[in-house]
Amino acid sequence: MISIPDLIGLVQTAIPNAEVNALDKTGMKDHFIIHVTSNAFEGVGIMDRHRMVMDVLDPAMKDGRIHAAEIKTATP
Protein backbone atom coordinates (compact mmCIF):
# COMPACT_ATOMS: atom_id res chain seq x y z
CA MET A 1 0.00 0.00 0.00
CA ILE A 2 1.04 3.57 -0.66
CA SER A 3 -0.57 6.83 0.35
CA ILE A 4 -1.74 9.28 -2.28
CA PRO A 5 0.69 12.00 -1.06
CA ASP A 6 3.59 9.52 -1.33
CA LEU A 7 2.45 8.46 -4.80
CA ILE A 8 2.20 12.07 -5.94
CA GLY A 9 5.64 12.76 -4.46
CA LEU A 10 7.19 9.88 -6.42
CA VAL A 11 5.90 11.25 -9.70
CA GLN A 12 6.81 14.86 -8.93
CA THR A 13 10.34 13.87 -7.97
CA ALA A 14 10.92 12.36 -11.41
CA ILE A 15 8.83 14.83 -13.42
CA PRO A 16 9.49 18.23 -11.84
CA ASN A 17 6.75 20.85 -12.03
CA ALA A 18 4.18 18.18 -12.88
CA GLU A 19 0.64 18.62 -11.68
CA VAL A 20 -0.33 15.22 -10.32
CA ASN A 21 -3.73 14.07 -9.14
CA ALA A 22 -4.36 10.56 -7.90
CA LEU A 23 -7.50 8.70 -6.94
CA ASP A 24 -7.60 5.49 -4.94
CA LYS A 25 -9.75 3.45 -7.32
CA THR A 26 -10.77 0.66 -4.91
CA GLY A 27 -10.18 2.08 -1.44
CA MET A 28 -7.42 -0.49 -0.82
CA LYS A 29 -4.50 1.93 -1.45
CA ASP A 30 -3.02 -0.18 -4.23
CA HIS A 31 -5.16 0.57 -7.34
CA PHE A 32 -4.95 4.13 -8.62
CA ILE A 33 -6.06 6.48 -11.35
CA ILE A 34 -3.23 8.96 -11.87
CA HIS A 35 -3.48 12.16 -13.92
CA VAL A 36 -0.18 13.86 -14.74
CA THR A 37 0.04 17.20 -16.52
CA SER A 38 3.50 18.45 -17.42
CA ASN A 39 5.45 20.52 -19.93
CA ALA A 40 7.84 17.55 -20.04
CA PHE A 41 5.25 15.75 -22.19
CA GLU A 42 5.35 18.40 -24.92
CA GLY A 43 6.08 16.67 -28.23
CA VAL A 44 6.15 13.24 -26.57
CA GLY A 45 3.83 10.48 -27.79
CA ILE A 46 1.25 9.01 -25.45
CA MET A 47 3.03 5.66 -25.04
CA ASP A 48 6.30 7.39 -24.17
CA ARG A 49 4.46 9.63 -21.69
CA HIS A 50 3.03 6.55 -20.01
CA ARG A 51 6.45 4.91 -19.96
CA MET A 52 7.86 7.99 -18.23
CA VAL A 53 5.29 7.65 -15.47
CA MET A 54 5.51 3.85 -15.28
CA ASP A 55 9.30 4.04 -14.93
CA VAL A 56 8.75 6.12 -11.81
CA LEU A 57 6.14 3.73 -10.42
CA ASP A 58 8.08 0.55 -11.26
CA PRO A 59 9.84 0.10 -7.88
CA ALA A 60 6.54 0.54 -6.00
CA MET A 61 4.86 -1.92 -8.35
CA LYS A 62 7.63 -4.48 -7.94
CA ASP A 63 7.53 -4.32 -4.14
CA GLY A 64 3.72 -4.52 -4.06
CA ARG A 65 2.87 -1.02 -2.83
CA ILE A 66 1.03 -0.44 -6.11
CA HIS A 67 -0.90 -3.23 -7.80
CA ALA A 68 -2.43 -1.30 -10.68
CA ALA A 69 -2.28 2.20 -12.14
CA GLU A 70 -4.48 3.78 -14.77
CA ILE A 71 -2.46 6.67 -16.16
CA LYS A 72 -3.68 9.73 -17.99
CA THR A 73 -1.23 12.35 -19.22
CA ALA A 74 -1.57 15.82 -20.69
CA THR A 75 0.32 18.99 -21.44
CA PRO A 76 -0.78 22.29 -19.89
N, C-alpha and C positions, 0 to 999 in steps of 0.2 A: 504494500500500500504506500501511496505517496500523497501528500497534501497538495491541494491546488496551488497555494503560494510556492511550495517547493518546485512543483512542475513548471510553473511560470518562470521561476528563477532559473531553472535549467535552460530553458529556451532563450531567455534574455541574456544569459551569460554567453551563449554561442552566437546569438544574432542580436548584437547591440542595437538599441533604439527600436526594437520590435515592440509592437503593441500585441500583447498576448492575452487571450481570454480562454478560459478552460471551464468545462462543465463536467461534473461527475455524472456520467451517463446512467449508471446503475445504482449509485449510492454506496458502492462497495470500495470506493477509492482505488480502483484499478482499471476501470474502463472510462475513457475520456473522449470528449469532443474538444478539439483544440483549434482555435482560430488565431492565426499569426499574420499580422500586417507589418510589412517592412519594406523600406527602400532597397534592401539587399536583394529583393526578389525582382527588381526592375530588369527586364530583358531576359529573365530566367524562365524556362519552361516549367509547366506545372509538375511534371515528374521530378525534375531536379529540385524544385522548391520543397516537395515532399521529402526527398532524400536528405535535404539539408536539415529538416526538422527531425526526421527519423534517426539521422546520425547522432543527434543530440540525445534522443530518447533511448537509444540502443542499450547503454549500460543499465538503465532502469528497467528495460524490458527483459534483459538477460537475467537480472537478479530477482525478477518477479514483482517489483514494485508497481510496474505497469503491465497489464495483461493485453490491453487493446487501446488503440488510439485512432480516432477518426480525425484527419487533419484537413483543415481548410486554410488556404493561403491567399494573400492579396497584397497589392501594392497600394500605398496611400493615394 
